[in-house]
Amino acid sequence: MIKTELSEEAKEFLRSVEKFYIWWDDGERDYQRIAAQVMNFEDYEDNMKLLKLAGKEYLKELIKNAKPGWFTKYSWGYWHYILDLSSRYEDIPPLPRRIIDGIKL
């Protein structure tokens, strides 16, 4: 669960890019999921705008609470470095994984 609140400006930005990054879902708006998609797609301008508007603390919490499938290995490592969560490749934790019947997928 993310405790850091998003500013209205950050929410407005995420609403403006939602259909581009979450094209498959017309359901309930999930700012965490939209932000994760922005981070995962690696569009530099959108990423820097998200970082500026949401702030490092929000994005750190998002990474720490990410669900399986939200990030690629590359974007996972990139954001751990950018957010000062890991300074070396060896220190980056594994991606979140699904576990079904005790089997990691």
C-alpha positions as CSV (number, residue, x, y, z in Angstrom):
1,M,0.0,0.0,0.0
2,I,1.3,3.4,-1.0
3,K,1.1,6.0,1.8
4,T,2.5,9.0,-0.2
5,E,-0.3,11.1,-1.8
6,L,-0.2,12.1,-5.4
7,S,-0.7,15.8,-6.1
8,E,-3.6,16.9,-8.2
9,E,-1.2,17.9,-11.0
10,A,0.3,14.3,-11.0
11,K,-3.2,12.8,-11.1
12,E,-4.1,15.2,-14.0
13,F,-1.0,14.1,-15.9
14,L,-1.8,10.4,-15.3
15,R,-5.4,10.9,-16.5
16,S,-4.1,12.6,-19.6
17,V,-1.9,9.6,-20.6
18,E,-4.1,6.8,-19.3
19,K,-5.6,5.7,-22.6
20,F,-2.1,5.6,-24.2
21,Y,-0.6,3.4,-21.4
22,I,-3.7,1.4,-20.3
23,W,-5.5,0.9,-23.6
24,W,-7.0,-2.5,-22.7
25,D,-8.9,-1.5,-19.6
26,D,-12.0,0.7,-19.3
27,G,-12.4,-0.2,-15.6
28,E,-11.7,1.7,-12.4
29,R,-8.9,4.2,-12.6
30,D,-5.8,3.0,-10.8
31,Y,-3.1,5.7,-10.5
32,Q,-0.5,3.2,-9.3
33,R,-1.0,1.0,-12.4
34,I,-0.9,3.9,-14.8
35,A,2.3,5.3,-13.2
36,A,3.9,1.8,-13.4
37,Q,3.0,1.6,-17.1
38,V,4.5,5.0,-17.7
39,M,7.7,3.9,-15.9
40,N,7.7,0.6,-17.8
41,F,7.3,2.0,-21.3
42,E,10.4,4.1,-20.9
43,D,9.3,7.3,-22.7
44,Y,11.9,9.7,-21.4
45,E,9.7,12.8,-21.4
46,D,6.8,11.1,-19.7
47,N,9.1,9.5,-17.2
48,M,10.8,12.7,-16.2
49,K,7.4,14.5,-16.0
50,L,6.1,11.7,-13.8
51,L,9.2,11.8,-11.6
52,K,8.8,15.6,-11.2
53,L,5.1,15.5,-10.5
54,A,4.8,12.3,-8.4
55,G,8.1,12.7,-6.7
56,K,10.8,10.1,-5.7
57,E,9.0,8.9,-2.6
58,Y,5.8,8.0,-4.4
59,L,7.7,6.1,-7.1
60,K,9.9,4.3,-4.5
61,E,6.7,3.1,-2.8
62,L,5.3,2.1,-6.1
63,I,8.3,0.0,-6.9
64,K,8.3,-1.6,-3.5
65,N,4.6,-2.5,-3.9
66,A,4.7,-3.4,-7.6
67,K,2.7,-6.4,-8.7
68,P,4.0,-9.2,-10.9
69,G,4.1,-8.2,-14.6
70,W,4.2,-4.5,-14.0
71,F,7.8,-4.1,-15.0
72,T,10.3,-5.6,-17.4
73,K,13.7,-6.6,-16.1
74,Y,15.2,-3.5,-17.8
75,S,12.8,-1.0,-16.4
76,W,12.9,-2.6,-13.0
77,G,16.7,-2.1,-12.9
78,Y,16.6,1.3,-14.4
79,W,14.1,2.6,-11.8
80,H,16.0,1.1,-8.9
81,Y,19.0,3.0,-10.0
82,I,17.2,6.3,-10.8
83,L,15.4,6.2,-7.4
84,D,18.6,5.4,-5.5
85,L,17.2,2.1,-4.3
86,S,20.2,0.2,-5.7
87,S,23.6,1.5,-6.7
88,R,24.9,-1.8,-8.2
89,Y,23.3,-4.3,-10.5
90,E,23.9,-7.0,-8.0
91,D,21.9,-5.2,-5.4
92,I,18.7,-5.0,-7.5
93,P,16.0,-7.3,-6.0
94,P,14.3,-9.8,-8.3
95,L,11.2,-8.8,-10.1
96,P,7.9,-9.6,-8.3
97,R,6.6,-13.0,-9.4
98,R,3.3,-14.8,-9.3
99,I,3.1,-17.9,-7.1
100,I,0.4,-20.4,-7.9
101,D,0.2,-23.6,-5.8
102,G,3.7,-23.0,-4.4
103,I,5.2,-22.7,-7.9
104,K,6.9,-19.4,-8.8
105,L,6.0,-18.3,-12.3
